[in-house]
């Protein structure tokens, strides 16, 4: 799909508050932001309450509630908002202008809550009722079927935004830690675009290329790793970049970060009490970008194991196939296509081919986070685990693991289970 306007057109319509949120002064900085957006909250009856809604490993998310006397919880939730503040230094990883544009576009399609405002280091948007999933929830059939349905709707209905200024990298004002090699040279920008010359940009491959350029290279070990990851990215694009997928150019508008914390299980209506499928919503669109549908699905499957990367709970072949059947049913119901067993079989095979790509994606990401993040999380170890997923897939795909007589790793064994 295409979009007639540009990302700038949408972005410029979003209200902007010239204030920032500070973790060091959480209550007061959040209050200043909320009262700027809702000045009537200051003098009307009822306290303003802030609840830390989700502890992620990059961002801060607060729920702001006006506790009006006589209101039910549902009524208060109806006017509650979420304040999301970005993690330190994440501008090197994420194009924040594009994120806000994506959020607005999703809201127009009723696939995201209304985006109310931007501020210096975050966004404010309407609260979604429901509970945040756990990694255990993702393995529950009512939830994973709900995810499959919603993801099929996403991929079928959302246009790929034509980018004017935000195509591949942040502008010259991007704040990048001095130790990172930000992709600002003309040669680097051309190479980012050149990795997928026939596809719209940005996309998941150009994002990864941007990240590789941003990797630290302050010593011989870092330089060598950067060279290896560049080679592997080019190899992966050559192997997977032209798979047919389902959308135009083999790409759809992907979420690309469907971990448990970004899946909200919504309350069931009276009419849906007996349904065997939960209704879910997706939040946090900072990594949303055109991607092969198989990448988005394979990435979600990887998240079943949570941040601990428990490979024992990853979906087996039979569960993956049922998920994809649900996804295709939803996808075709929102397009002019008719459900076809060939779509299921083809996508099933493509997801299998893509199972190692999310490990490369998040492994590179975690190497950068290990340099810039102030959050108490062992990004360096996480990077090794995720890159290990990629190397295990490569060894299986090229036959080197079998030739060397090595035992098949747990993740590959689990993936092969029926």
C-alpha positions in Angstrom: 0.0 0.0 0.0 1.1 3.6 -0.4 0.3 6.9 1.3 -0.4 10.1 -0.7 1.1 12.5 1.9 4.5 12.5 3.5 5.6 11.7 7.0 6.3 15.4 7.6 2.6 16.2 6.8 1.4 14.1 9.6 4.1 14.9 12.1 3.6 18.7 11.8 0.0 18.3 12.9 0.9 16.8 16.3 0.8 19.4 19.1 4.1 20.0 20.8 4.9 20.8 24.4 8.2 22.5 25.0 8.9 20.6 28.3 10.7 17.4 29.2 10.2 14.5 31.6 12.9 13.7 34.1 13.3 10.4 36.0 15.1 12.3 38.7 12.1 14.5 39.2 9.4 12.2 38.0 6.3 13.4 39.8 6.8 17.1 39.2 8.1 16.9 35.6 5.2 14.6 34.7 2.7 16.9 36.4 4.0 20.0 34.5 3.5 18.1 31.2 0.0 16.9 32.1 -1.2 20.3 33.4 0.1 22.0 30.2 -2.0 19.6 28.2 -5.0 19.6 30.5 -5.0 22.9 32.5 -8.5 22.3 33.8 -7.2 19.3 35.8 -5.3 21.6 38.2 -8.4 23.3 39.7 -11.2 20.7 39.3 -12.0 18.2 42.0 -10.0 15.1 42.3 -6.3 14.2 42.7 -4.0 13.6 39.8 -2.4 10.2 40.2 0.6 8.8 38.3 1.1 5.0 38.0 4.2 3.4 36.6 2.4 1.3 34.1 5.2 -0.7 32.6 8.8 -1.2 33.4 10.5 -1.6 30.0 14.2 -1.8 29.4 14.4 1.4 27.4 11.5 3.8 28.1 9.5 5.1 31.1 5.7 4.7 30.8 3.4 6.5 33.3 -0.4 6.5 33.5 -1.9 9.8 34.5 -5.4 9.6 36.0 -7.7 12.3 37.2 -9.5 10.8 40.2 -12.8 12.7 39.9 -15.3 12.2 42.8 -18.2 9.9 41.8 -16.5 8.6 38.7 -16.1 4.8 38.2 -12.8 3.3 37.3 -14.0 2.9 33.7 -15.0 6.5 33.5 -11.6 7.7 34.9 -9.8 5.4 32.5 -11.8 7.0 29.7 -10.0 10.3 30.2 -6.7 8.8 31.5 -3.5 9.2 29.4 -0.2 7.5 29.1 3.1 9.5 29.2 6.0 7.8 27.6 9.5 9.2 28.0 12.3 7.9 25.8 15.4 6.2 27.2 18.7 7.9 27.3 20.5 8.3 23.9 17.9 6.2 22.0 17.9 8.8 19.2 20.7 6.9 17.7 18.5 3.9 17.4 15.0 5.4 16.7 13.8 8.0 14.4 11.4 9.8 16.8 9.7 11.9 14.1 8.9 8.7 12.3 7.6 7.1 15.5 5.1 9.9 16.1 4.0 9.8 12.5 3.4 6.1 12.6 1.4 6.5 15.8 -0.8 9.2 14.2 -1.3 7.0 11.1 -2.3 4.0 13.3 -4.7 6.1 15.3 -6.4 7.2 12.0 -7.0 3.5 11.3 -8.2 2.9 14.8 -5.3 0.7 15.6 -3.7 2.9 18.2 -5.0 5.3 20.9 -5.2 9.0 20.0 -1.8 10.7 20.1 -2.4 13.9 22.1 1.0 15.6 22.1 4.7 15.3 21.7 7.1 16.7 24.3 10.9 17.1 24.3 11.6 13.5 25.2 8.4 11.7 24.7 4.7 11.3 23.8 1.3 11.6 25.5 -1.5 9.5 24.2 -4.9 8.0 25.4 -4.9 5.1 27.8 -6.0 1.7 26.5 -8.0 -0.4 29.0 -6.8 -3.9 29.5 -3.9 -5.7 31.1 -0.3 -5.9 29.8 0.6 -9.3 28.7 3.3 -11.4 30.3 5.5 -13.7 28.2 3.4 -16.6 29.7 0.3 -14.9 28.3 1.7 -15.0 24.8 1.8 -18.8 24.9 -1.9 -19.0 25.7 -4.0 -19.9 22.7 -6.7 -17.2 23.2 -4.0 -14.6 23.4 -1.8 -15.8 20.5 -4.9 -16.1 18.3 -5.8 -12.6 19.2 -2.3 -11.4 18.3 -2.5 -13.3 15.0 -5.8 -11.6 14.1 -4.6 -8.1 15.0 -1.3 -8.5 13.2 -3.1 -9.7 10.1 -5.2 -6.6 10.3 -2.2 -4.4 10.7 -0.4 -5.8 7.8 -3.4 -5.8 5.5 -4.7 -2.2 6.1 -1.8 0.1 7.0 -0.1 2.0 4.2 3.7 2.2 3.9 4.4 5.9 4.6 6.4 7.7 2.0 9.2 9.4 3.8 10.4 12.9 2.9 12.9 13.8 5.6 12.8 10.8 7.9 13.7 8.2 5.3 16.7 6.5 6.9 18.4 8.6 9.5 17.6 11.3 11.9 18.5 14.8 10.8 21.8 16.6 11.5 20.5 17.6 14.9 20.4 14.0 16.1 22.0 13.7 19.5 24.5 10.8 19.3 26.9 9.8 22.1 30.4 10.8 21.0 31.7 7.3 21.2 29.3 6.1 18.5 29.9 6.4 14.8 26.7 8.0 13.7 25.8 7.6 10.0 26.1 11.2 8.9 28.5 11.0 6.0 27.2 11.1 2.4 28.9 7.7 1.8 27.2 6.1 4.8 23.8 7.5 3.8 24.1 6.2 0.3 25.1 2.8 1.6 22.1 2.7 3.9 19.8 3.4 1.0 21.7 1.0 -1.3 21.2 -2.1 0.9 17.7 -2.5 -0.5 17.6 -0.3 -3.6 14.3 -1.6 -5.0 12.3 -1.1 -1.8 10.7 1.8 0.0 12.9 3.3 2.7 13.2 3.2 5.6 12.6 -0.5 6.1 13.8 -3.1 8.6 17.0 -3.7 6.6 17.9 0.0 6.3 17.3 0.4 10.0 19.7 -2.4 10.7 22.3 -0.9 8.4 21.9 2.4 10.2 22.5 0.6 13.5 25.6 -1.2 12.2 27.1 2.2 11.3 26.3 3.4 14.8 28.2 0.6 16.5 31.2 1.6 18.6 34.6 1.1 17.0 37.0 2.3 19.6 39.3 -0.7 19.6 40.4 -3.6 17.4 37.8 -6.0 18.8 34.9 -3.6 18.2 36.2 -2.8 14.7 36.3 -6.5 13.8 32.9 -7.2 15.2 31.4 -4.2 13.3 33.0 -5.6 10.1 31.6 -9.1 10.8 28.1 -7.8 11.5 28.2 -5.7 8.3 29.1 -8.8 6.3 26.3 -10.8 8.0 23.7 -8.1 7.4 24.6 -8.0 3.7 24.5 -11.8 3.6 21.1 -11.8 5.3 19.6 -9.2 3.0 20.9 -11.2 0.0 19.3 -14.4 1.3 16.0 -13.0 2.7 15.5 -9.5 1.3 13.5 -10.5 -1.8 11.1 -13.0 -0.4 7.6 -12.5 -1.9 5.8 -11.9 1.4 2.3 -10.5 1.2 2.5 -6.8 0.6 3.8 -4.6 -2.2 7.6 -5.0 -2.6 7.4 -8.0 -0.2 6.9 -5.5 2.7 4.1 -4.6 5.1 3.9 -2.0 7.8 5.4 -4.0 10.6 5.3 -3.5 14.4 8.7 -5.3 14.7 8.6 -5.2 18.5 5.8 -7.4 19.6 7.1 -8.4 23.0 4.7 -9.2 25.8 4.7 -5.7 27.2 3.5 -4.3 24.0 0.4 -6.6 23.8 -2.6 -5.4 25.7 -5.4 -7.9 26.3 -8.6 -5.9 26.3 -11.7 -6.5 28.5 -14.2 -8.8 27.0 -17.6 -7.3 26.1 -20.8 -9.1 27.3 -21.3 -10.5 23.8 -17.7 -11.9 23.6 -17.6 -13.6 27.1 -17.7 -17.1 25.6 -15.2 -16.3 22.8 -12.1 -18.5 22.7 -10.1 -15.7 21.2 -9.0 -12.6 23.2 -9.1 -9.1 21.7 -5.7 -7.5 21.9 -4.2 -4.1 21.0 -0.6 -3.3 20.3 1.3 -0.3 21.9 4.7 1.3 21.5 5.4 2.0 17.8 9.0 3.2 18.0 10.3 0.4 15.9 7.4 0.2 13.5 8.7 0.2 10.0 8.1 -1.6 6.6 9.3 -5.2 7.0 8.7 -8.6 5.5 5.6 -10.1 7.3 7.7 -13.2 8.1 10.2 -11.0 10.0 7.4 -9.5 12.1 5.9 -12.9 12.9 9.3 -14.6 13.6 10.2 -11.7 15.8 7.0 -12.1 17.8 7.6 -15.9 18.2 11.0 -15.1 19.6 9.4 -12.9 22.2 7.5 -15.9 23.7 10.6 -16.6 25.7 10.7 -13.1 27.2 13.9 -11.2 28.1 15.3 -14.3 29.7 15.2 -16.0 26.2 13.6 -19.2 27.5 13.7 -21.3 24.3 11.7 -24.1 25.9 8.5 -22.2 25.4 8.9 -21.1 21.8 6.0 -22.2 19.5 6.4 -25.6 17.9 5.7 -26.2 14.2 2.0 -27.1 14.7 1.4 -24.0 16.9 3.2 -21.8 14.4 1.1 -23.1 11.6 -2.2 -22.5 13.5 -1.0 -19.0 14.3 -0.3 -18.4 10.6 -3.7 -19.8 9.6 -5.4 -17.3 11.9 -3.2 -14.5 10.6 -3.9 -15.3 7.0 -7.7 -15.5 7.7 -7.5 -12.0 9.2 -5.2 -10.6 6.6 -7.4 -11.8 3.7 -10.6 -10.6 5.4 -9.2 -7.1 5.3 -8.1 -7.3 1.7 -9.6 -8.5 -1.6 -7.6 -11.7 -1.4 -9.3 -15.1 -0.7 -8.0 -17.4 2.0 -5.6 -19.9 0.3 -3.7 -22.8 1.7 -0.8 -21.7 -0.5 -0.6 -18.4 1.4 -0.3 -20.4 4.7 2.3 -22.8 3.4 4.4 -20.0 1.8 4.3 -17.8 4.9 5.0 -20.7 7.2 8.2 -21.5 5.2 9.2 -17.9 5.1 8.8 -17.5 8.9 11.0 -20.6 9.2 13.6 -18.9 7.0 13.5 -15.7 9.1 13.8 -17.3 12.5 17.4 -16.1 12.9 17.0 -12.6 11.6 15.4 -11.1 14.8 18.5 -12.3 16.7 20.7 -10.3 14.4 18.4 -7.3 14.6 18.2 -7.2 18.4 21.8 -8.3 18.9 23.0 -5.2 17.1 20.5 -3.1 19.0 21.7 -4.4 22.3 25.3 -3.7 21.5 24.4 -0.1 21.0 22.3 0.0 24.2 25.2 -1.4 26.2 27.0 1.8 25.3 24.3 4.4 25.7 21.7 3.1 28.2 21.5 4.2 31.8 18.9 1.5 32.7 20.0 -1.4 35.0 19.9 -4.2 32.4 22.7 -6.4 31.1 22.6 -5.4 27.5 26.0 -6.9 26.7 24.9 -10.4 27.8 21.5 -10.0 26.1 23.4 -9.1 22.8 25.4 -12.3 23.0 22.2 -14.4 23.5 20.4 -12.8 20.6 23.4 -13.0 18.3 23.7 -16.6 19.3 20.2 -17.2 18.0 21.4 -15.8 14.6 24.6 -17.9 14.5 22.7 -21.1 15.5 20.3 -20.5 12.6 23.2 -19.8 10.2 25.0 -23.0 11.3 21.8 -25.0 10.7 21.0 -23.3 7.4 24.5 -23.7 5.8 25.0 -27.2 7.3 28.2 -26.3 9.2 26.8 -27.5 12.6 26.1 -30.9 11.1 29.4 -31.1 9.3 31.3 -30.3 12.5 29.4 -32.9 14.4 28.1 -30.4 17.0 24.9 -30.9 19.0 21.8 -29.0 17.7 21.2 -26.0 20.1 18.1 -25.9 22.2 16.4 -23.1 20.2 16.8 -25.0 17.0 15.6 -28.3 18.5 12.5 -26.5 19.9 11.8 -24.8 16.5 11.9 -28.2 14.8 9.5 -29.9 17.2 6.1 -30.8 15.8 
